[in-house]
């Protein structure tokens, strides 16, 4: 039997090589995984032309995955620096990388990324359109936009963000209801501008069937972009966001009818008390398709620390059903992130994802925490470093102020609770003074 996409194979009960790999990684039965892919509640973004890929599953009952954004900007053109960021992603086992390049030799950089990275690769073809086509926005046609999608798919991209839900009707509602921060999605804003300048319907909506045919040919997963995502907590869960989400639910079913795998993208800024409800609304309106969220950032006043505001929101979102977290770095809203910013964003997102996996009972998620706790009981720092999300930083902190006794740290020294209890349980006495003849009076 022949199959075209992972969803198409699953619907024929064909177990692909990618399904086998993911089932082993997730420690679930391949039959269960296959059923979820057929139903659309799990995706395996795996372009047939991405030969270096180590496949990952995203969705129901699987570990929460994280994505890192990088790419070339017109204000900061440094290809080597962006590849250094890729190495950081590899070091910390990031599951996905989105190349958001919008300037220069985007195709060459993307090709190198696809050839060298085992992570899933995503793009936003809308970002690349002007540079790829060498046309100004107003001069780009609907056919031009689709040609960029096809170029990315043919090259080997595993998933693409397509902002097909921002229609003329959604824009009319946006204008009528108004927002504090308007449209903050870069792709969404460009489409809004194109539609307003040309008077035409969103080309990705109008020619959605053609988009799906391209993606189906290469087994590219469509990530339905949230052009109307809130860019401030003031704008969250407003009419524009919900109207677009309703449209994305309809587009999800249409993609599934063509055996195209679907993820749905979600809010960027949102107060903590709204997050759980938003996850439930998305799952309901989008038929339990995997949900991919940017943050959400739970407050708007922490520039320089938005990796923290994002991790708080991401943990709550994933614990309540989100499947895929897009990292946010300390540089969000301020500049293109440097290599250290990328590392900080990765670590914050991995903490959020892991905490959520524990909360929602992902099998074996607690195992590494139990191993860490056992190493702490035994005051074995070398073993603790092995289990740490960031072992380099843990070791650096420990060794920056070395303790007088190796099996303690400089916080408590000989008053370490673990050390005290271990010694007493082992039948030993403890002495807290470095010199037994010392007294309080010196």
Buried (B, 14 or more C-beta within 10 A) or exposed (E): EEBBBBBBBBBEEBBBEBBEBBBEBBEBEBEBBBBBBBBBBBBBBBBBBBEEBBBBBBBBBBBBBBBBBBBBBEEEEEBEBBBBBBEBBBEBEBBBBBBBBBBBBBBEBBEBBBEEBBBBBBBBBBBBBBBBBEEEBEEBEBEBBBBBBBBBBBBBBBBBBBBBBBBBEBBEBBEEEEBEBBBBBBBBBBBBEBBEEBEEBBBBBBBBEBBBBBBBBBBBBBBBBBBBBBBBBEBBBBBBBBBBBBBBBBBBEBBBEBBBBBBBBBBBBBBBEBBBEBBEBBBEBBBBBBBBBBBBBBBBEBEEBBBBBBBBBBBBBBBBBBBBBBBBBBBBBEEBBBBEBBBBBBBBBBBBBBBBBBBEEBEEBBEBEEBBEEBBEEBEBEBBBBBBBBEEBBBEEBEEEEBEEEBBBEEEBBEBEBBBEBBEEEEEEEEEEEEEEEEEEE
